[in-house]
């Protein structure tokens, strides 16, 4: 296609602006730039998104909603083969525990993989797995004074003592 034909096609598509573009079961904002919109997918940061956009030949400054259906399909195809386009050090799952491969996991697969990893840690009864089970910090943070859930015990105790003192004063008054 010539540049004039592409420009003409884009003019027609501007009238059909897509406010939401769906890629990898994720709704992406059409008002944002292509690179920043792709960051809405789990496992895709700005760097990975830029590599994806540049390798498809799409203008990175363009709005996601202005892309044609063909360009969106190109993006989807590129996302599916992103492992081949990224250097190994940019992949988010290197030397997978089960397969030993270098992978880049995106979308809902990333959430499922994290859950499986934590369940494996629990199953083998590792220190980190036990910390996850108990809902405690697992990465060596301090827990003496931070990371508490709920109200502080001392304040509750003071309220209980105050209520008990009032009840005792009422009984003495009778």
PLY file of the C-alpha trace (Angstrom):
ply
format ascii 1.0
element vertex 174
property float x
property float y
property float z
element edge 173
property int vertex1
property int vertex2
end_header
0.00 0.00 0.00
1.23 3.45 -0.79
1.51 6.20 1.79
-1.44 8.06 0.23
-3.65 4.99 0.49
-2.65 4.50 4.13
-3.36 8.16 4.89
-6.75 7.94 3.19
-7.60 4.80 5.14
-6.60 6.52 8.39
-8.88 9.46 7.62
-11.77 7.04 7.26
-10.80 5.33 10.51
-10.63 8.64 12.43
-14.36 8.87 12.01
-14.56 5.40 13.56
-12.42 6.16 16.62
-12.23 3.14 18.95
-12.44 4.20 22.59
-11.64 0.68 23.79
-9.32 -1.77 22.04
-9.27 -5.37 23.26
-5.93 -7.22 23.19
-5.09 -10.33 25.27
-8.46 -10.18 27.08
-7.61 -6.68 28.30
-9.48 -3.48 27.49
-6.99 -0.81 26.43
-7.72 2.93 26.40
-8.01 4.28 22.86
-7.26 7.86 23.91
-3.70 7.07 25.01
-0.67 6.57 22.81
-0.04 3.06 21.49
3.01 2.44 23.71
1.36 3.66 26.90
-1.91 1.94 26.13
-0.13 -1.42 25.72
1.25 -0.96 29.24
-2.26 -1.78 30.46
-1.58 -5.45 29.71
-0.05 -7.36 32.64
3.55 -8.25 31.81
4.03 -5.41 29.31
5.98 -2.39 30.51
7.05 0.69 28.58
10.21 -0.93 27.23
8.51 -4.10 26.02
5.63 -2.06 24.57
8.07 0.11 22.63
9.82 -2.96 21.20
6.44 -4.40 20.15
5.29 -1.18 18.48
8.57 -0.52 16.66
8.80 -4.12 15.40
5.31 -3.85 13.88
6.20 -0.59 12.13
3.44 1.45 13.76
4.07 5.07 14.75
4.62 5.02 18.56
3.10 8.49 18.97
-0.22 7.50 17.44
-3.36 7.08 19.55
-4.53 3.52 20.08
-8.06 4.36 18.95
-6.85 5.63 15.56
-5.25 2.31 14.58
-6.87 0.36 11.78
-8.10 -3.18 12.32
-5.16 -4.49 10.29
-2.66 -2.66 12.52
-4.36 -4.01 15.64
-4.11 -7.53 14.22
-0.40 -6.89 13.52
0.03 -5.84 17.17
-1.72 -9.01 18.36
0.53 -11.15 16.16
3.63 -9.39 17.40
2.55 -9.79 21.03
2.12 -13.53 20.50
5.70 -13.82 19.18
7.32 -11.31 21.54
9.72 -13.92 22.99
11.56 -14.04 19.66
11.80 -10.25 19.40
13.09 -9.49 22.91
16.62 -10.16 24.13
16.75 -12.90 26.77
17.48 -10.43 29.59
14.17 -8.60 28.95
12.03 -11.73 29.40
10.08 -11.92 32.65
10.37 -15.68 33.19
13.85 -16.95 32.45
14.77 -20.58 33.07
11.23 -21.68 33.91
11.20 -24.15 36.79
9.31 -26.89 34.95
10.38 -26.49 31.31
13.73 -24.70 31.68
12.84 -22.33 28.83
13.06 -18.56 28.66
9.52 -17.15 28.40
7.70 -13.85 28.52
4.32 -14.29 30.19
1.58 -11.70 29.65
-2.06 -11.19 30.52
-4.02 -13.57 32.72
-1.31 -16.24 32.29
0.96 -14.15 34.50
-1.56 -14.11 37.37
-2.08 -17.88 37.09
1.68 -18.52 36.99
2.24 -16.42 40.14
-0.49 -18.33 41.96
1.07 -21.64 40.90
4.51 -20.51 42.09
3.17 -19.51 45.52
1.26 -22.79 45.82
4.47 -24.69 45.01
6.32 -22.76 47.73
3.56 -23.69 50.19
3.58 -27.33 49.09
7.32 -27.78 49.61
6.99 -25.94 52.96
9.69 -23.39 52.19
10.15 -20.37 54.44
8.60 -18.04 51.84
5.67 -20.41 51.37
4.93 -20.47 55.09
5.12 -16.66 55.24
2.66 -16.45 52.34
0.32 -18.89 54.11
0.28 -16.81 57.25
-0.13 -13.51 55.40
3.19 -12.15 56.65
5.97 -10.31 54.83
7.98 -12.71 52.69
10.93 -10.61 51.52
12.84 -9.82 54.67
11.04 -6.62 55.66
10.76 -5.61 59.29
7.54 -6.64 60.99
7.95 -5.46 64.57
6.25 -2.13 64.02
5.03 -2.10 60.41
2.84 -4.23 58.18
0.15 -4.70 60.81
-3.39 -5.43 59.78
-6.40 -4.12 61.68
-6.43 -1.78 64.63
-3.59 -1.52 67.12
-4.20 -3.80 70.10
-3.42 -1.13 72.70
-6.18 1.22 71.59
-8.81 -1.51 71.69
-7.65 -2.54 75.12
-8.02 1.05 76.39
-11.58 1.24 75.04
-12.45 -2.05 76.71
-10.99 -0.88 80.02
-12.88 2.41 79.78
-16.16 0.57 79.09
-15.51 -1.79 82.01
-14.77 1.17 84.31
-18.06 2.83 83.33
-19.98 -0.39 83.94
-18.28 -0.76 87.35
-19.12 2.85 88.29
-22.79 2.28 87.44
-22.96 -0.83 89.60
-21.35 0.97 92.56
-23.84 3.80 92.22
-26.81 1.45 92.69
0 1
1 2
2 3
3 4
4 5
5 6
6 7
7 8
8 9
9 10
10 11
11 12
12 13
13 14
14 15
15 16
16 17
17 18
18 19
19 20
20 21
21 22
22 23
23 24
24 25
25 26
26 27
27 28
28 29
29 30
30 31
31 32
32 33
33 34
34 35
35 36
36 37
37 38
38 39
39 40
40 41
41 42
42 43
43 44
44 45
45 46
46 47
47 48
48 49
49 50
50 51
51 52
52 53
53 54
54 55
55 56
56 57
57 58
58 59
59 60
60 61
61 62
62 63
63 64
64 65
65 66
66 67
67 68
68 69
69 70
70 71
71 72
72 73
73 74
74 75
75 76
76 77
77 78
78 79
79 80
80 81
81 82
82 83
83 84
84 85
85 86
86 87
87 88
88 89
89 90
90 91
91 92
92 93
93 94
94 95
95 96
96 97
97 98
98 99
99 100
100 101
101 102
102 103
103 104
104 105
105 106
106 107
107 108
108 109
109 110
110 111
111 112
112 113
113 114
114 115
115 116
116 117
117 118
118 119
119 120
120 121
121 122
122 123
123 124
124 125
125 126
126 127
127 128
128 129
129 130
130 131
131 132
132 133
133 134
134 135
135 136
136 137
137 138
138 139
139 140
140 141
141 142
142 143
143 144
144 145
145 146
146 147
147 148
148 149
149 150
150 151
151 152
152 153
153 154
154 155
155 156
156 157
157 158
158 159
159 160
160 161
161 162
162 163
163 164
164 165
165 166
166 167
167 168
168 169
169 170
170 171
171 172
172 173
